[in-house]
Amino acid sequence: MDTRFILTLLAVVDAGSFAGAARRENLTPAAVAQRIRSLETALGKQLVVRSGQQVAPTQDCLSILPRLKKIALNVAQIASDFDDTGLAGPIRLGAISTALSDRVPSVLSRFAAQAPAATLSVTPGTSKDLYARLLDEELDAAFLVRPPFKTPKSITCIHIESQPMVMVTQAGDSRSPEAIIRQEKALVYDPTSWGGQLVTDWIKAHIPHSKILCELDAVEAIAIAVGHGIGYSIIPAWAGLDDLVSVKRIALPQIAQSRELVLAHRRLTTESIRLLRS
């Protein structure tokens, strides 16, 4: 079985069409279709069904996708077997939005300078989503909020930084936190998110439900909205918050919890970890 055909099938499933997969694989749609037919003949199973321009995997295809993904990953990592540093193959990195802006650029710079043979891909997402992708072996590592539960031995979490919870309001606001809470609407860090869970009890005790404007699992978007004069919020003080001159942050020492950013990974080499966490 030609491993290139497996990669093409994975591209079809991901893109949802022969045309989309063809663009990714630099093939014609007809060539993509021929590769899929060859796989179906070799396996004796129908792998995809077409509905107009869309293509969907069959149940038989879904049942073997995890194995096919592992085959594709193993093939891609063959080059790294000849490199003691483990930096010659692909590294699939995930990042929550704040890490995407204040961590990933320096990671890309270090890999470009020190590991030019590596192939680094970056996937954005929420902590929950990225963690699920780690478990499914769709990612090798991710910058995310430390999970609020014990992780399996297959996942290692390395501390990156602690981010204290602060109140953010529009720059120039001279009111006390108490006055702001009384007079303004709150943009609440999503209480179902791992980071938002840290301040749920404090928010319930101090902010009336009628004074909550919305809930968002996007602290950057919250901070930008506040900078435009839309209410206030209680969010973690990530490094990039210092660059938002439109907002003022107020320390809240009464909130003991901090959001912990970690690098969660599966079996990365010491050199890869060094480049990701420096």
C-alpha positions, 0 to 999 in steps of 0.5 A: 500500500502506497503511503502517499495514498494514505496521506491523500485519503487523510487530506480528503477527510480533512478537506471534505472534498477532492478539490480541497485535497487536490490543492493541499496535495498539489494534485488534480482532483482526478488523481486524488479520486484515483488514489482513493479508488486504489485504496478502496480496491486494496482494502476491499471497502468503500472509504468515502461517499460523495454528495455533490462536491462534498466527500465524507468518510464511511464508517469503515473509513472512520474505524481505521482513521486512527491507525492511518494517522499513526502510519502517516505520523511515523512515516513523517518522523523517519527523518528524525530517527537519524537526528539525535536531537529529534529536530529533523521531523514534524512537530505539531504544536497547539496554542491558546490565543494568548500564547499564540501571540506572546509565545509562538512568535519566539518559538518560530524564531528559535526553530528557524535559527536552531532547527531548520530541518524541523517542520513546525505546524501551529494549531490554535484552540481552547485548552480543552480542545487542544488537550483532546487533540493531544490525547488523540495524538493529533498534536505533539505539544500545546501551550494551554491552561493546566488541566484541572484534573490529573493527566495520564502518564502519556501527557507531561505538563511543564510549568511556563508561567503563573498569570494572576487574575486582575481587573481590567478597565478602560485606560484612565479610569480612576474609580475603585474596583467596587465602584466599577462593579456597581456602575458597569457591566462585566465581560466574564471569562467563560466559567466553563473554561479551565481558566474561567473556573478559577474565578467563578466563585469570586464572580458569583460572590461579587458580581450580580448576574444582572450586571453580566454583559456576556461570557467569552473564552477569549481573554484577548477579545475581552481586553480589546472590548474593555479598551473600547469602553465596553464594561470591565472584566476579571482576566489573567494577566498574560504577558501580552496584556502589557501591550494593550495601552487602551486598558488599565489593570487593577490588582485583586490580591483577594483572588488567590488563584492564578492561571497557570500556563503549561507546555503539555507534550507527548514524548518530545525530546529534551532539545524540542522542549528547550526550544519550545519553552525558552 
